[in-house]
């Protein structure tokens, strides 16, 4: 399914810790504001959704865990979409490991999709 021509992509998970641009670092929220000790409702379904969407592209860059500098778990960077929302592959990692809260409207969207993302053409 193609993206509608006038629809603006909705990006999820753009935090200051994931950019080197000083302007973007000031504009974006910190990932730390969205980390919780307990899982959010339907967290495992959300992680599966994030991991099963269509891949739009990949970068050769490798990310490391920004919340644990001692952790050296490489995270390859892929861009995923369900044709409405867009996110980087490391988003699922932070949701699963740190219970990163996703926007409520994105959770509602995933539930309305019955936790099965539309595949991008």
C-alpha positions, 0 to 999 in steps of 0.5 A: 500500500502506498503512502497517500500523496499529501500525508506527512510522515509521522516519525516516532522515537526521534530523541536528542540522544540519536542525533549529532546535530546541536539544533536537533538536540535542543529541539528533540525530547530526551529518551530518558523522559519516556523510560519506565520501570514497568511495561506499558499495556500491550508492550509485547504486541507493540514490540512485535509490531515494530519489528514486523513492519516493512523496511524502507532502508538501512544505514551502515551505521551502528548504534550503541545503547544510549542509556547504558554506556557500558553496554556494547550491543550493536544495533544496526539501523533500519527504517521501518514503516506501516505506511502511516508511522515511521521509526528506526529499528532501535525503537523496539529495543528500547521499548522492550528493554527499558519500557520506553513509552510510545505515543498513545495515538501510535498505540491506538493506531497499532491496536486498530491495525489489529497489531499487524502493520500494513506492508509498504509496496 
